[in-house]
Amino acid sequence: MSIPADDPERTLTIANADMPGVQHLGLVGDTYTVLITGAQTAGKYTLIEMRVPSCGGPGPHRHDFEENFTILEGEIEFTFRGETHVVKAGSTVNIPANAPHFFTNRSDDARMLCMCTPAGQEDFFAEVGTKLASKTDKPAQMSPGEMAAWAKRAAELAPNYRTEILGKK
């Protein structure tokens, strides 16, 4: 087997959450910063920094791509196929494709990196999220009615991004 030739069309990517042009998104009370997009990796993966407030995190869902989390700060409780696992800073978790899961921050504030392979999840987040000015901005609090409308829209759009929303925590 030979290694393919270098593709000079692909360039070096340097990611920093404070760089101009980086996309910051508010989702379900969390702040997600898209550090590396699928466009920058030829669709191979996306890398997202997630800032999750206490008790924050998405509801149960699943998708047909791998999702890898590296906990940088805090303590996250992952529920994977109905079983909970508490994961502390310095650890990495891989969620296999198609497995039902969700996570909840069990500390004051948590920060983690999320890599999705292949890419595409960043596009779903951009469609259902709210644009924020910086990595430390927090999304506006939603009323119960606004949250219900958002959840309905996210569930309707999810299949377009190979994702299935499974309900509430």
N, C-alpha and C positions, 0 to 999 in steps of 0.2 A: 504494500500500500504506500502510495506517495502522498505527501502533504501538498495541498493545492498551493498555487502561487499566491503571493501577497496581493491583496486588493488595495491599490493605492487610493481608491475612492473612499475607503474607510479611514477615518482620522482618529487621532488620540482624543480621548474624552477625559477632561478633568472636572470632577463634580464637587461642588461646594454649595451648601444650602444658602449661603449669603451672596452668591454670584448673581449679577443682574440677569433677568430673563428666566430664572428658575421658577417653576410653577408651584405655588403654595395653594393648597385646597383644604377647605373645611368639610368634613364628613362626620356625621353623627357625633358632633362635639369634639372630634379629634382634628389635628392639623397634620396633613400629609404634604410632604415636599418631594416632588418628582426630581430626583437627582440625575438619573440616566434614563432616557426614553428608549422605546423600541426602535425609533428612527435612528438613534445613535448606535444601536447594536445589531442592525440588520434584522430586527425582530427576535433576536435570540433571548433577550431578557430585559426587564426594567428594574430599576432600583429606586426605592422610595423610603425616605426617612419619615417615620411616624412618631408624632408626639401625642401621647394619650393621657388625658387627665385621669384622676382617680375615678374608678368605676367606669371609665370609658372603654370603647371598643365596639366592634360591629356585632350584630346578631348572628344566629346560626346561618351558615351558607356553605356552598361547595362549588367547585369549579374544575374544569378539566385541564388544569395546568398545575405545576408544582409551585409551592409557595414556601419560602425560606425566611425565617425571622432570626435576627441576631439582636439580643437584648443588650442595649448599651447602658441604660439607666433604669432603675426600678425593678418591679416584680410583676410579671404577667401570668395570669392563670389562663392556660389554654384548655379548652374543652374539645377533645378529639374523639369522635365516634361515641360521645356520651361520657367519656372518662376525663376527669380533670387532672391537670399537671401544672404545678407551680414552677415557673422558670424565672431565675434571677439573672441580673446583669452578668454578662460574660458568657452566657450560654446561647446556643443556636438550636432552633427547632425547624424541622422540615415537615411540611404538611403534604402528603402525597396527593396527586391529582384525584379528584372525585370524592374525597373523604369529607364527610360533614364535620364542621369545626366552627369555633368562634373563640375570641379572646376577650379578657377583661383585665384592666389594670387594677392590681391589688395594693398599689403603693400610692404615694402622694402624686407623683408625676412619673411617667415612664417615657423612654425614647428608645426606638428600635429601628433597625434597617429591615426592609422587606424586599426580597428579590422574587419576582415572578418569572417563571420560564415556561413557555416563551412569553414575550411581551404582549401587552394589550390591556392589562388591568389598569394602567395609567389612563387609558382612554375612557374607560368606564368611570373612574374616579373624576375625571375632568367633566364628564357629562352630568353626573349626579351631584357633584360637589359645588361648593361656593368658593370663588376666587378670593384669596387673602393676600395682603400686602407683604407678609413676611412669615418666616418659619415659626415665630413666636406668637403670631396673632391667633386668637381663638375664634371659632365660628360663633355667630350670634346664637343665643339660646332660642330654640323653637318651641312654640306653643304645642300642646297635644294635637291640635288640628293640623298645624303645619308639619309636625313629625309624621302624622298619619298620611298626609298627602305626599310627603317626600318618600316614605316607605313604599307606598303604592307605585309611584313613578319608578323608583329604583328596581322594584320587583318586575315591573313591565319591561324595563330596559335590560335587565341582567342577562337574559338569554342571548341578546345580541353580542355579549362579551363572554360567552361560554361560562356563565355563572348562574347559579340557582339560589334564590333567597329561601330559607327554610322556615322562617318565622321569628319569634321574639326569644330573647334569652330567658 
